[in-house]
Amino acid sequence: MNLEVQLAPRHPRGLRLRNPVIAASGTFGYGEEFEGVIDIQRLGAIVCKGTTLKAREGNPQPRLAETPCGLLNSIGLENIGLGRLISEKAPVWAGWKTPVIVNIAGGSLAEYRKLASSLEGVVGVAALELNISCPNVRSGGMEFGMKPDLTARVTAAVRQANSLPLIVKLSPNAGDIVSIARAAVREGADALCLINTLKGMAIDLAKKRRLPGFGSGGLSGPAIKPVALYQVYSVSGAVDVPVIGCGGIECGRDALEFLAAGAAAVEVGTASFTNPRATIDILDGLEKHMAENDVRDVGELTGVARAWNIV
Ligand SMILES: Cc1cc2nc3c(=O)[nH]c(=O)nc-3n(C[C@H](O)[C@H](O)[C@H](O)COP(=O)(O)O)c2cc1C
């Protein structure tokens, strides 16, 4: 049984993962936080918290609000900053079997370029994930993921500044995600990840306030799964690079649905909050399904739904 996936087939070194289960950015810290809880060395990959040039404290509390089947967050990219990531985290990751992908978030084109060039040649960093889809910051963030020309410019800038495999993480808030996806691929994305959170808001009538504290937030969890599935289906049918599916994946069956829709791998986010073992449970579920159904290679599962319900 082969669970290996190649997420950057067009890249000279490629990005080969032992299996397609990846911990999503912002929900798995820097990986170390989960070391005593699960065997992180079994994971396909880990994406670290969105990293900015300077350390950020993030937005004021409350930064989380639960909604039916979902979670609203307005963390605002709290992170240790690029310098500490390079000096403290990368040397630890260098000793791991599981590759670590660094999620980068800039406030401007120049910041994205600087983040990418500073990560060139850093041992312990396997790939970059370009976050152009964070709804919880006032400048940059999601803005670059809203229009194909901006997506093209930021992807090209990062591609030029860094030779690692490049994943571009897209926003479901864009009107036409297929055009955005095509722009990223044209400018050198080796793979795409979708989706980031959907912009949303809750209201606390008793306290007379909007939630989360930022006034709006990003919705994640099972509530967004149908949106994510459809966008993965649409984009994977329109581009010729691997698509990583993300959004509400909680169990092996959810992951299988994303593979069927066209994903080559999956990222697991919010589920790790309710079940810290979620990533491993999902991997076990995939393996069980493959064994029971005589699936020899996980790649056979990708895109099978494309041929279903054609009338
Ligand atoms: C608390 C929280 C923090 C997040 N931080 C980031 C981040 O720093 N960078 C990023 O690209 N995505 C971030 N995300 C988005 C997730 O990686 C993921 O794309 C999204 O939550 C949808 O997947 P899920 O429903 O499995 O959580 C964050 C999500 C949550 C819930």
PDBQT file of the ligand as one rigid body, heavy atoms in Angstrom, charges set to zero:
ROOT
HETATM    1  C1  LIG A 401      -7.183  29.659  15.119  1.00  0.00    +0.000 C 
HETATM    2  C2  LIG A 401      -6.815  29.576  13.667  1.00  0.00    +0.000 A 
HETATM    3  C3  LIG A 401      -5.634  30.170  13.217  1.00  0.00    +0.000 A 
HETATM    4  C4  LIG A 401      -5.283  30.108  11.861  1.00  0.00    +0.000 A 
HETATM    5  N1  LIG A 401      -4.111  30.668  11.441  1.00  0.00    +0.000 NA
HETATM    6  C5  LIG A 401      -3.728  30.568  10.149  1.00  0.00    +0.000 A 
HETATM    7  C6  LIG A 401      -2.472  31.093   9.702  1.00  0.00    +0.000 A 
HETATM    8  O1  LIG A 401      -1.681  31.640  10.474  1.00  0.00    +0.000 OA
HETATM    9  N2  LIG A 401      -2.164  30.967   8.374  1.00  0.00    +0.000 N 
HETATM   10  C7  LIG A 401      -3.017  30.347   7.480  1.00  0.00    +0.000 A 
HETATM   11  O2  LIG A 401      -2.698  30.268   6.293  1.00  0.00    +0.000 OA
HETATM   12  N3  LIG A 401      -4.187  29.810   7.895  1.00  0.00    +0.000 NA
HETATM   13  C8  LIG A 401      -4.550  29.913   9.194  1.00  0.00    +0.000 A 
HETATM   14  N4  LIG A 401      -5.744  29.366   9.600  1.00  0.00    +0.000 N 
HETATM   15  C9  LIG A 401      -6.611  28.681   8.614  1.00  0.00    +0.000 C 
HETATM   16  C10 LIG A 401      -6.447  27.166   8.663  1.00  0.00    +0.000 C 
HETATM   17  O3  LIG A 401      -5.117  26.784   8.369  1.00  0.00    +0.000 OA
HETATM   18  C11 LIG A 401      -7.414  26.505   7.665  1.00  0.00    +0.000 C 
HETATM   19  O4  LIG A 401      -7.125  26.937   6.358  1.00  0.00    +0.000 OA
HETATM   20  C12 LIG A 401      -8.878  26.832   7.978  1.00  0.00    +0.000 C 
HETATM   21  O5  LIG A 401      -9.106  26.898   9.361  1.00  0.00    +0.000 OA
HETATM   22  C13 LIG A 401      -9.856  25.830   7.356  1.00  0.00    +0.000 C 
HETATM   23  O6  LIG A 401      -9.586  24.532   7.773  1.00  0.00    +0.000 OA
HETATM   24  P1  LIG A 401     -10.312  23.831   9.054  1.00  0.00    +0.000 P 
HETATM   25  O7  LIG A 401     -11.787  23.966   8.852  1.00  0.00    +0.000 OA
HETATM   26  O8  LIG A 401      -9.815  22.415   9.030  1.00  0.00    +0.000 OA
HETATM   27  O9  LIG A 401      -9.839  24.576  10.262  1.00  0.00    +0.000 OA
HETATM   28  C14 LIG A 401      -6.119  29.428  10.947  1.00  0.00    +0.000 A 
HETATM   29  C15 LIG A 401      -7.287  28.829  11.403  1.00  0.00    +0.000 A 
HETATM   30  C16 LIG A 401      -7.646  28.882  12.745  1.00  0.00    +0.000 A 
HETATM   31  C17 LIG A 401      -8.909  28.216  13.212  1.00  0.00    +0.000 C 
ENDROOT
TORSDOF 0
